Amino acid sequence: MVQPPIHVGMTGISKTYDGHSFVVRDLNLEIAKGEFLTLLGPSGSGKTTTLMMLAGFEYPSSGEITLDGRPIQDKPPEKRNIGMVFQNYALFPHMTVAENVGYSLRVRGLSKEQIGARVGEALAMVQLSNLAQRKPTALSGGQQQRVALARALVFEPSLVLMDEPLGALDKKLREDLQLEIRRIADRLDLTVVYVTHDQHEALTMSDKIAIFSDGCIQQIGSAQEIYGCPANRFVAEFVGDNNCLDAKVVSIEGDLVRARLVGGQEMRARSSVHSKVDQRATIAIRPESVRIAVQERAETLRGQVCDVIYCGDQFRIHVELPGGERLIAKSSSSLGVPMEKGRPVLLDWEPHDAWALDGRQRN
């Protein structure tokens, strides 16, 4: 299979405002043509600053940014031919929908006929053709965001940047627009860089996800890779539900480690680059991989149910282990064995469903 060409490159990018503390540190990133990349991370992790440097609203302190192989880090935003969609829509309230969408085309000096044709196509794409003459104040939040999207696409950019564009919308509308944005991106073969702190949004929309923390990329990969094979404890804790148990590596047996938990119970998990005998580790296991065991085996964990939460299609069973640590198991709501608080319970999982990652950082 032929790999698509690299569309956007960031090499050795750092950003500091005072020369001492870095918002982004030595960032290297390649984005393929037509790829939908999401920058995901907590507030202050550097993801929005990275997007602003791509857009030209911030300039890197060091490093190079390329678009189709050409350096652009010193170019102003209007010279980069990049579409931008913001969370707050940034529409002109005194202009109609059509005038908002066509604004960038007027700045570029296109004729009225060309502007009319392009605006019509863009509004049809976001299903707003019948609202072309309305003012933004007469539109719902979702409709305003569609106008902002049409405006970003109307001048046919090859790269579109989106900064938490759905953050102000309610859950149902947000989920509908996630699918709509992805459909449009695929149809136009757009390269999209999308910033969000919403994990579900990132997992739903992305070809690849870059997990940010402390100005650095902790892991980059597909949704399946990020969710199923976390690179370290931060990624395991940040993306989705995960049980992260403190442990010490007792032995390494092929691609598995044997680890001793705080309460003395031992279990096996998949080895990683962090695994070293007699060193501290984090055992990460997804709640959906934890099973309620019927009988005790060599590696079955003993615990006590401390809470049971009914979620419609499943129970979330909170279990306290002998060492005081807690973990969550997800179980079908059709579970035959009742789970009452205070009841002893046995837990197990497949060793390859758990990961031995870096240990908890001590302050």
Contacts in CASP RR format, 6 or more apart in sequence:
PFRMAT RR
TARGET T0000
AUTHOR 0000-0000-0000
METHOD contacts of the structure
MODEL  1
MVQPPIHVGMTGISKTYDGHSFVVRDLNLEIAKGEFLTLLGPSGSGKTTT
LMMLAGFEYPSSGEITLDGRPIQDKPPEKRNIGMVFQNYALFPHMTVAEN
VGYSLRVRGLSKEQIGARVGEALAMVQLSNLAQRKPTALSGGQQQRVALA
RALVFEPSLVLMDEPLGALDKKLREDLQLEIRRIADRLDLTVVYVTHDQH
EALTMSDKIAIFSDGCIQQIGSAQEIYGCPANRFVAEFVGDNNCLDAKVV
SIEGDLVRARLVGGQEMRARSSVHSKVDQRATIAIRPESVRIAVQERAET
LRGQVCDVIYCGDQFRIHVELPGGERLIAKSSSSLGVPMEKGRPVLLDWE
PHDAWALDGRQRN
3 32 0 8 1.000
4 32 0 8 1.000
4 33 0 8 1.000
4 34 0 8 1.000
4 35 0 8 1.000
5 32 0 8 1.000
5 33 0 8 1.000
5 68 0 8 1.000
6 30 0 8 1.000
6 31 0 8 1.000
6 32 0 8 1.000
6 33 0 8 1.000
6 69 0 8 1.000
7 31 0 8 1.000
7 32 0 8 1.000
7 33 0 8 1.000
7 34 0 8 1.000
7 35 0 8 1.000
7 67 0 8 1.000
7 68 0 8 1.000
7 158 0 8 1.000
7 159 0 8 1.000
7 191 0 8 1.000
8 29 0 8 1.000
8 30 0 8 1.000
8 31 0 8 1.000
8 54 0 8 1.000
8 65 0 8 1.000
8 66 0 8 1.000
8 67 0 8 1.000
8 159 0 8 1.000
8 191 0 8 1.000
8 193 0 8 1.000
9 29 0 8 1.000
9 30 0 8 1.000
9 31 0 8 1.000
9 64 0 8 1.000
9 65 0 8 1.000
9 66 0 8 1.000
9 67 0 8 1.000
9 69 0 8 1.000
10 27 0 8 1.000
10 28 0 8 1.000
10 29 0 8 1.000
10 30 0 8 1.000
10 50 0 8 1.000
10 53 0 8 1.000
10 54 0 8 1.000
10 63 0 8 1.000
10 64 0 8 1.000
10 65 0 8 1.000
10 66 0 8 1.000
11 28 0 8 1.000
11 63 0 8 1.000
11 64 0 8 1.000
11 65 0 8 1.000
11 66 0 8 1.000
12 26 0 8 1.000
12 27 0 8 1.000
12 28 0 8 1.000
12 62 0 8 1.000
12 63 0 8 1.000
12 64 0 8 1.000
13 24 0 8 1.000
13 26 0 8 1.000
13 27 0 8 1.000
13 28 0 8 1.000
13 29 0 8 1.000
13 50 0 8 1.000
13 53 0 8 1.000
13 60 0 8 1.000
13 62 0 8 1.000
13 63 0 8 1.000
13 64 0 8 1.000
13 65 0 8 1.000
14 22 0 8 1.000
14 24 0 8 1.000
14 25 0 8 1.000
14 26 0 8 1.000
14 27 0 8 1.000
14 60 0 8 1.000
14 61 0 8 1.000
14 62 0 8 1.000
14 63 0 8 1.000
15 22 0 8 1.000
15 23 0 8 1.000
15 24 0 8 1.000
15 49 0 8 1.000
15 53 0 8 1.000
15 58 0 8 1.000
15 60 0 8 1.000
15 61 0 8 1.000
16 22 0 8 1.000
16 23 0 8 1.000
16 61 0 8 1.000
17 23 0 8 1.000
19 61 0 8 1.000
22 215 0 8 1.000
23 44 0 8 1.000
23 46 0 8 1.000
23 49 0 8 1.000
23 215 0 8 1.000
24 46 0 8 1.000
24 49 0 8 1.000
24 50 0 8 1.000
24 53 0 8 1.000
24 60 0 8 1.000
24 215 0 8 1.000
24 216 0 8 1.000
25 214 0 8 1.000
25 215 0 8 1.000
25 216 0 8 1.000
26 216 0 8 1.000
27 50 0 8 1.000
27 215 0 8 1.000
27 216 0 8 1.000
27 217 0 8 1.000
29 50 0 8 1.000
29 210 0 8 1.000
29 217 0 8 1.000
29 220 0 8 1.000
31 37 0 8 1.000
31 191 0 8 1.000
31 193 0 8 1.000
32 191 0 8 1.000
33 158 0 8 1.000
33 189 0 8 1.000
33 191 0 8 1.000
34 185 0 8 1.000
34 189 0 8 1.000
34 190 0 8 1.000
34 191 0 8 1.000
34 192 0 8 1.000
35 191 0 8 1.000
35 192 0 8 1.000
35 207 0 8 1.000
35 208 0 8 1.000
36 182 0 8 1.000
36 185 0 8 1.000
36 191 0 8 1.000
36 192 0 8 1.000
36 194 0 8 1.000
36 205 0 8 1.000
36 206 0 8 1.000
36 207 0 8 1.000
36 208 0 8 1.000
37 192 0 8 1.000
37 193 0 8 1.000
37 194 0 8 1.000
37 206 0 8 1.000
37 207 0 8 1.000
37 208 0 8 1.000
37 209 0 8 1.000
37 210 0 8 1.000
38 193 0 8 1.000
38 194 0 8 1.000
38 195 0 8 1.000
38 196 0 8 1.000
38 201 0 8 1.000
38 202 0 8 1.000
38 205 0 8 1.000
38 206 0 8 1.000
38 208 0 8 1.000
38 209 0 8 1.000
38 210 0 8 1.000
39 47 0 8 1.000
39 48 0 8 1.000
39 50 0 8 1.000
39 51 0 8 1.000
39 193 0 8 1.000
39 194 0 8 1.000
39 195 0 8 1.000
39 196 0 8 1.000
39 210 0 8 1.000
39 212 0 8 1.000
40 47 0 8 1.000
40 196 0 8 1.000
40 197 0 8 1.000
40 199 0 8 1.000
40 202 0 8 1.000
40 209 0 8 1.000
40 210 0 8 1.000
40 211 0 8 1.000
40 212 0 8 1.000
40 239 0 8 1.000
41 47 0 8 1.000
41 197 0 8 1.000
41 211 0 8 1.000
41 212 0 8 1.000
41 213 0 8 1.000
41 238 0 8 1.000
42 197 0 8 1.000
42 213 0 8 1.000
42 238 0 8 1.000
43 197 0 8 1.000
44 215 0 8 1.000
45 212 0 8 1.000
45 213 0 8 1.000
45 214 0 8 1.000
45 215 0 8 1.000
46 212 0 8 1.000
46 215 0 8 1.000
47 195 0 8 1.000
47 210 0 8 1.000
47 212 0 8 1.000
48 163 0 8 1.000
48 164 0 8 1.000
48 195 0 8 1.000
49 58 0 8 1.000
50 212 0 8 1.000
51 161 0 8 1.000
51 163 0 8 1.000
51 193 0 8 1.000
51 195 0 8 1.000
52 58 0 8 1.000
53 59 0 8 1.000
53 60 0 8 1.000
53 65 0 8 1.000
53 73 0 8 1.000
54 65 0 8 1.000
54 82 0 8 1.000
54 159 0 8 1.000
54 161 0 8 1.000
54 193 0 8 1.000
55 77 0 8 1.000
55 80 0 8 1.000
55 82 0 8 1.000
55 84 0 8 1.000
55 161 0 8 1.000
56 72 0 8 1.000
56 75 0 8 1.000
56 76 0 8 1.000
56 77 0 8 1.000
56 80 0 8 1.000
57 77 0 8 1.000
59 73 0 8 1.000
59 74 0 8 1.000
60 73 0 8 1.000
63 73 0 8 1.000
64 71 0 8 1.000
64 73 0 8 1.000
65 71 0 8 1.000
65 72 0 8 1.000
65 73 0 8 1.000
66 72 0 8 1.000
67 80 0 8 1.000
67 82 0 8 1.000
67 159 0 8 1.000
68 158 0 8 1.000
72 79 0 8 1.000
72 80 0 8 1.000
77 84 0 8 1.000
81 155 0 8 1.000
81 157 0 8 1.000
81 158 0 8 1.000
81 159 0 8 1.000
82 157 0 8 1.000
82 159 0 8 1.000
82 160 0 8 1.000
82 161 0 8 1.000
83 152 0 8 1.000
83 153 0 8 1.000
83 155 0 8 1.000
83 157 0 8 1.000
83 159 0 8 1.000
83 160 0 8 1.000
83 161 0 8 1.000
84 152 0 8 1.000
84 160 0 8 1.000
84 161 0 8 1.000
84 162 0 8 1.000
84 163 0 8 1.000
85 145 0 8 1.000
85 148 0 8 1.000
85 149 0 8 1.000
85 152 0 8 1.000
85 160 0 8 1.000
85 161 0 8 1.000
85 162 0 8 1.000
85 163 0 8 1.000
85 165 0 8 1.000
86 148 0 8 1.000
86 163 0 8 1.000
86 165 0 8 1.000
87 163 0 8 1.000
87 164 0 8 1.000
87 165 0 8 1.000
87 166 0 8 1.000
87 167 0 8 1.000
87 168 0 8 1.000
88 168 0 8 1.000
89 136 0 8 1.000
89 141 0 8 1.000
89 144 0 8 1.000
89 145 0 8 1.000
89 147 0 8 1.000
89 148 0 8 1.000
90 148 0 8 1.000
91 100 0 8 1.000
91 136 0 8 1.000
91 144 0 8 1.000
91 147 0 8 1.000
91 148 0 8 1.000
91 151 0 8 1.000
92 99 0 8 1.000
92 100 0 8 1.000
92 103 0 8 1.000
92 136 0 8 1.000
93 135 0 8 1.000
93 136 0 8 1.000
93 137 0 8 1.000
94 135 0 8 1.000
95 103 0 8 1.000
95 135 0 8 1.000
95 136 0 8 1.000
96 132 0 8 1.000
96 133 0 8 1.000
96 134 0 8 1.000
96 135 0 8 1.000
97 123 0 8 1.000
97 128 0 8 1.000
97 131 0 8 1.000
97 132 0 8 1.000
97 133 0 8 1.000
97 134 0 8 1.000
97 135 0 8 1.000
97 136 0 8 1.000
97 139 0 8 1.000
97 147 0 8 1.000
98 116 0 8 1.000
98 119 0 8 1.000
98 120 0 8 1.000
98 123 0 8 1.000
98 132 0 8 1.000
98 133 0 8 1.000
100 136 0 8 1.000
100 147 0 8 1.000
100 151 0 8 1.000
101 119 0 8 1.000
101 122 0 8 1.000
101 123 0 8 1.000
101 147 0 8 1.000
101 150 0 8 1.000
101 151 0 8 1.000
101 154 0 8 1.000
102 115 0 8 1.000
102 116 0 8 1.000
102 118 0 8 1.000
102 119 0 8 1.000
102 151 0 8 1.000
102 154 0 8 1.000
103 151 0 8 1.000
104 151 0 8 1.000
104 154 0 8 1.000
104 155 0 8 1.000
105 114 0 8 1.000
105 115 0 8 1.000
105 118 0 8 1.000
105 119 0 8 1.000
105 154 0 8 1.000
105 155 0 8 1.000
106 115 0 8 1.000
108 155 0 8 1.000
110 118 0 8 1.000
118 154 0 8 1.000
118 155 0 8 1.000
118 156 0 8 1.000
119 132 0 8 1.000
119 150 0 8 1.000
119 154 0 8 1.000
120 129 0 8 1.000
120 132 0 8 1.000
121 154 0 8 1.000
122 150 0 8 1.000
122 151 0 8 1.000
122 153 0 8 1.000
122 154 0 8 1.000
123 129 0 8 1.000
123 131 0 8 1.000
123 132 0 8 1.000
123 150 0 8 1.000
125 150 0 8 1.000
125 153 0 8 1.000
125 184 0 8 1.000
126 146 0 8 1.000
126 147 0 8 1.000
126 149 0 8 1.000
126 150 0 8 1.000
126 180 0 8 1.000
126 184 0 8 1.000
127 146 0 8 1.000
128 143 0 8 1.000
128 146 0 8 1.000
128 147 0 8 1.000
128 150 0 8 1.000
131 139 0 8 1.000
131 143 0 8 1.000
136 144 0 8 1.000
136 147 0 8 1.000
139 147 0 8 1.000
141 168 0 8 1.000
141 169 0 8 1.000
141 173 0 8 1.000
142 169 0 8 1.000
142 173 0 8 1.000
142 177 0 8 1.000
145 165 0 8 1.000
145 166 0 8 1.000
145 169 0 8 1.000
145 177 0 8 1.000
146 177 0 8 1.000
146 180 0 8 1.000
148 165 0 8 1.000
149 165 0 8 1.000
149 181 0 8 1.000
149 184 0 8 1.000
152 160 0 8 1.000
153 160 0 8 1.000
153 184 0 8 1.000
153 188 0 8 1.000
153 190 0 8 1.000
157 190 0 8 1.000
158 190 0 8 1.000
158 191 0 8 1.000
159 190 0 8 1.000
159 191 0 8 1.000
159 192 0 8 1.000
159 193 0 8 1.000
160 185 0 8 1.000
160 190 0 8 1.000
160 191 0 8 1.000
160 192 0 8 1.000
160 193 0 8 1.000
161 192 0 8 1.000
161 193 0 8 1.000
161 194 0 8 1.000
161 195 0 8 1.000
162 181 0 8 1.000
162 192 0 8 1.000
162 193 0 8 1.000
162 194 0 8 1.000
162 195 0 8 1.000
163 195 0 8 1.000
164 195 0 8 1.000
164 196 0 8 1.000
164 197 0 8 1.000
165 177 0 8 1.000
165 181 0 8 1.000
165 194 0 8 1.000
166 173 0 8 1.000
166 174 0 8 1.000
166 177 0 8 1.000
166 178 0 8 1.000
166 196 0 8 1.000
166 198 0 8 1.000
166 201 0 8 1.000
167 174 0 8 1.000
167 196 0 8 1.000
167 198 0 8 1.000
169 177 0 8 1.000
174 201 0 8 1.000
175 204 0 8 1.000
178 201 0 8 1.000
178 204 0 8 1.000
178 205 0 8 1.000
179 204 0 8 1.000
181 192 0 8 1.000
181 205 0 8 1.000
182 204 0 8 1.000
182 205 0 8 1.000
184 190 0 8 1.000
185 192 0 8 1.000
194 202 0 8 1.000
194 205 0 8 1.000
194 206 0 8 1.000
196 202 0 8 1.000
199 238 0 8 1.000
199 239 0 8 1.000
199 240 0 8 1.000
202 209 0 8 1.000
202 223 0 8 1.000
203 209 0 8 1.000
203 223 0 8 1.000
203 226 0 8 1.000
203 227 0 8 1.000
203 239 0 8 1.000
206 222 0 8 1.000
206 223 0 8 1.000
207 222 0 8 1.000
208 220 0 8 1.000
208 221 0 8 1.000
208 222 0 8 1.000
209 220 0 8 1.000
209 221 0 8 1.000
209 222 0 8 1.000
209 223 0 8 1.000
209 226 0 8 1.000
210 217 0 8 1.000
210 219 0 8 1.000
210 220 0 8 1.000
210 221 0 8 1.000
211 217 0 8 1.000
211 218 0 8 1.000
211 219 0 8 1.000
211 220 0 8 1.000
211 226 0 8 1.000
211 234 0 8 1.000
211 235 0 8 1.000
211 238 0 8 1.000
211 239 0 8 1.000
212 218 0 8 1.000
213 234 0 8 1.000
213 238 0 8 1.000
218 231 0 8 1.000
218 232 0 8 1.000
218 234 0 8 1.000
218 235 0 8 1.000
219 225 0 8 1.000
219 226 0 8 1.000
219 230 0 8 1.000
219 231 0 8 1.000
219 232 0 8 1.000
219 235 0 8 1.000
226 235 0 8 1.000
226 239 0 8 1.000
227 239 0 8 1.000
227 240 0 8 1.000
228 286 0 8 1.000
229 355 0 8 1.000
230 236 0 8 1.000
230 239 0 8 1.000
230 242 0 8 1.000
230 284 0 8 1.000
230 355 0 8 1.000
230 357 0 8 1.000
231 357 0 8 1.000
232 274 0 8 1.000
232 357 0 8 1.000
232 358 0 8 1.000
233 244 0 8 1.000
233 282 0 8 1.000
233 284 0 8 1.000
233 357 0 8 1.000
233 358 0 8 1.000
233 359 0 8 1.000
233 360 0 8 1.000
236 242 0 8 1.000
236 244 0 8 1.000
236 282 0 8 1.000
236 284 0 8 1.000
236 355 0 8 1.000
236 357 0 8 1.000
237 244 0 8 1.000
237 284 0 8 1.000
241 286 0 8 1.000
241 287 0 8 1.000
241 328 0 8 1.000
242 284 0 8 1.000
242 285 0 8 1.000
242 286 0 8 1.000
242 287 0 8 1.000
243 283 0 8 1.000
243 284 0 8 1.000
243 285 0 8 1.000
243 286 0 8 1.000
243 287 0 8 1.000
243 290 0 8 1.000
243 327 0 8 1.000
243 328 0 8 1.000
244 282 0 8 1.000
244 283 0 8 1.000
244 284 0 8 1.000
244 357 0 8 1.000
244 360 0 8 1.000
245 261 0 8 1.000
245 262 0 8 1.000
245 282 0 8 1.000
245 283 0 8 1.000
245 284 0 8 1.000
245 285 0 8 1.000
245 321 0 8 1.000
245 325 0 8 1.000
245 327 0 8 1.000
246 261 0 8 1.000
246 262 0 8 1.000
246 280 0 8 1.000
246 281 0 8 1.000
246 282 0 8 1.000
246 325 0 8 1.000
246 359 0 8 1.000
246 360 0 8 1.000
247 259 0 8 1.000
247 260 0 8 1.000
247 261 0 8 1.000
247 262 0 8 1.000
247 267 0 8 1.000
247 280 0 8 1.000
247 281 0 8 1.000
247 282 0 8 1.000
247 283 0 8 1.000
247 356 0 8 1.000
248 259 0 8 1.000
248 260 0 8 1.000
248 278 0 8 1.000
248 279 0 8 1.000
248 280 0 8 1.000
248 281 0 8 1.000
249 257 0 8 1.000
249 258 0 8 1.000
249 259 0 8 1.000
249 275 0 8 1.000
249 276 0 8 1.000
249 277 0 8 1.000
249 278 0 8 1.000
249 279 0 8 1.000
249 280 0 8 1.000
249 281 0 8 1.000
249 356 0 8 1.000
250 257 0 8 1.000
250 258 0 8 1.000
250 259 0 8 1.000
250 260 0 8 1.000
250 266 0 8 1.000
250 277 0 8 1.000
251 257 0 8 1.000
251 258 0 8 1.000
251 277 0 8 1.000
252 258 0 8 1.000
252 271 0 8 1.000
252 275 0 8 1.000
252 277 0 8 1.000
253 268 0 8 1.000
254 271 0 8 1.000
255 270 0 8 1.000
255 271 0 8 1.000
256 268 0 8 1.000
256 269 0 8 1.000
256 270 0 8 1.000
256 271 0 8 1.000
256 351 0 8 1.000
256 352 0 8 1.000
257 268 0 8 1.000
257 269 0 8 1.000
257 270 0 8 1.000
257 271 0 8 1.000
257 275 0 8 1.000
257 281 0 8 1.000
257 356 0 8 1.000
258 266 0 8 1.000
258 267 0 8 1.000
258 268 0 8 1.000
259 266 0 8 1.000
259 267 0 8 1.000
259 268 0 8 1.000
259 269 0 8 1.000
259 281 0 8 1.000
259 283 0 8 1.000
259 356 0 8 1.000
260 266 0 8 1.000
261 267 0 8 1.000
261 283 0 8 1.000
261 301 0 8 1.000
261 321 0 8 1.000
261 323 0 8 1.000
261 325 0 8 1.000
262 321 0 8 1.000
262 323 0 8 1.000
262 324 0 8 1.000
262 325 0 8 1.000
263 321 0 8 1.000
263 322 0 8 1.000
263 323 0 8 1.000
263 324 0 8 1.000
263 325 0 8 1.000
264 322 0 8 1.000
264 323 0 8 1.000
265 301 0 8 1.000
265 302 0 8 1.000
265 321 0 8 1.000
265 322 0 8 1.000
266 299 0 8 1.000
267 283 0 8 1.000
267 299 0 8 1.000
267 301 0 8 1.000
267 351 0 8 1.000
267 354 0 8 1.000
268 299 0 8 1.000
268 351 0 8 1.000
268 354 0 8 1.000
269 283 0 8 1.000
269 284 0 8 1.000
269 285 0 8 1.000
269 351 0 8 1.000
269 354 0 8 1.000
269 355 0 8 1.000
269 356 0 8 1.000
270 351 0 8 1.000
270 352 0 8 1.000
270 354 0 8 1.000
270 355 0 8 1.000
270 356 0 8 1.000
271 356 0 8 1.000
272 355 0 8 1.000
272 356 0 8 1.000
272 357 0 8 1.000
274 281 0 8 1.000
274 356 0 8 1.000
274 357 0 8 1.000
274 358 0 8 1.000
274 359 0 8 1.000
275 281 0 8 1.000
275 356 0 8 1.000
280 359 0 8 1.000
280 360 0 8 1.000
281 356 0 8 1.000
281 357 0 8 1.000
281 358 0 8 1.000
281 359 0 8 1.000
282 356 0 8 1.000
282 357 0 8 1.000
282 358 0 8 1.000
282 359 0 8 1.000
282 360 0 8 1.000
283 354 0 8 1.000
283 355 0 8 1.000
283 356 0 8 1.000
283 357 0 8 1.000
284 354 0 8 1.000
284 355 0 8 1.000
284 357 0 8 1.000
285 327 0 8 1.000
285 349 0 8 1.000
285 353 0 8 1.000
285 354 0 8 1.000
285 355 0 8 1.000
286 353 0 8 1.000
287 316 0 8 1.000
287 327 0 8 1.000
287 328 0 8 1.000
287 329 0 8 1.000
287 330 0 8 1.000
288 330 0 8 1.000
289 349 0 8 1.000
289 350 0 8 1.000
289 353 0 8 1.000
289 354 0 8 1.000
290 327 0 8 1.000
290 328 0 8 1.000
290 329 0 8 1.000
290 330 0 8 1.000
290 347 0 8 1.000
290 348 0 8 1.000
290 349 0 8 1.000
291 329 0 8 1.000
291 347 0 8 1.000
291 348 0 8 1.000
291 349 0 8 1.000
292 317 0 8 1.000
292 329 0 8 1.000
292 331 0 8 1.000
292 335 0 8 1.000
292 337 0 8 1.000
292 339 0 8 1.000
292 345 0 8 1.000
292 346 0 8 1.000
292 347 0 8 1.000
293 300 0 8 1.000
293 346 0 8 1.000
293 347 0 8 1.000
293 348 0 8 1.000
294 346 0 8 1.000
295 346 0 8 1.000
296 302 0 8 1.000
296 346 0 8 1.000
297 348 0 8 1.000
299 348 0 8 1.000
299 351 0 8 1.000
300 346 0 8 1.000
300 347 0 8 1.000
300 348 0 8 1.000
301 321 0 8 1.000
301 346 0 8 1.000
301 347 0 8 1.000
301 348 0 8 1.000
302 321 0 8 1.000
302 322 0 8 1.000
302 344 0 8 1.000
302 345 0 8 1.000
302 346 0 8 1.000
302 347 0 8 1.000
303 319 0 8 1.000
303 320 0 8 1.000
303 321 0 8 1.000
303 322 0 8 1.000
303 344 0 8 1.000
303 345 0 8 1.000
303 346 0 8 1.000
303 347 0 8 1.000
304 319 0 8 1.000
304 320 0 8 1.000
304 342 0 8 1.000
304 343 0 8 1.000
304 344 0 8 1.000
304 345 0 8 1.000
305 317 0 8 1.000
305 318 0 8 1.000
305 319 0 8 1.000
305 339 0 8 1.000
305 340 0 8 1.000
305 341 0 8 1.000
305 342 0 8 1.000
305 343 0 8 1.000
305 344 0 8 1.000
305 345 0 8 1.000
306 318 0 8 1.000
306 319 0 8 1.000
306 320 0 8 1.000
306 326 0 8 1.000
306 341 0 8 1.000
306 342 0 8 1.000
307 317 0 8 1.000
307 318 0 8 1.000
307 341 0 8 1.000
308 315 0 8 1.000
308 316 0 8 1.000
308 317 0 8 1.000
308 318 0 8 1.000
308 339 0 8 1.000
308 340 0 8 1.000
308 341 0 8 1.000
309 315 0 8 1.000
309 316 0 8 1.000
309 317 0 8 1.000
309 318 0 8 1.000
310 333 0 8 1.000
311 333 0 8 1.000
312 333 0 8 1.000
313 332 0 8 1.000
313 333 0 8 1.000
314 330 0 8 1.000
314 331 0 8 1.000
314 332 0 8 1.000
314 333 0 8 1.000
315 330 0 8 1.000
315 331 0 8 1.000
315 332 0 8 1.000
315 333 0 8 1.000
315 335 0 8 1.000
315 339 0 8 1.000
316 328 0 8 1.000
316 329 0 8 1.000
316 330 0 8 1.000
317 328 0 8 1.000
317 329 0 8 1.000
317 330 0 8 1.000
317 331 0 8 1.000
317 339 0 8 1.000
317 345 0 8 1.000
318 326 0 8 1.000
318 327 0 8 1.000
318 328 0 8 1.000
319 326 0 8 1.000
319 327 0 8 1.000
319 328 0 8 1.000
319 329 0 8 1.000
319 345 0 8 1.000
319 347 0 8 1.000
320 326 0 8 1.000
321 327 0 8 1.000
327 347 0 8 1.000
329 347 0 8 1.000
331 339 0 8 1.000
339 345 0 8 1.000
END
